[in-house]
Amino acid sequence: MSRRHEGATDAKQVARFRRTGRWLTSNVRRLRAAAGLTQLELAERARVSLQLVNRLESATAMPNLTLNALVAIASALGCDPHELLVPGTRPEPRKAGRPPKA
């Protein structure tokens, strides 16, 4: 078992952790885009690091996300923390490259 899922005791729990991570990633990305915020603006509003927001959205490596950081990000996005952890709408496919500047 990987260190990433050290709290899990069986394969079902590991799968549940991974699913929740995907929902969290897609929900943060979707809500941030809907609010018209950049990753930097979200990080500043939530008072978390840009690196945390970037890692959270990219899903390449799940950051060490604390409950306080999750609550702060949800507050900055104008939603309840549990909304970030449940399946939302289907995530839109990511476009390659950077978004156009406003």
Disulfide bonds with the S-S distance in Angstrom:
none
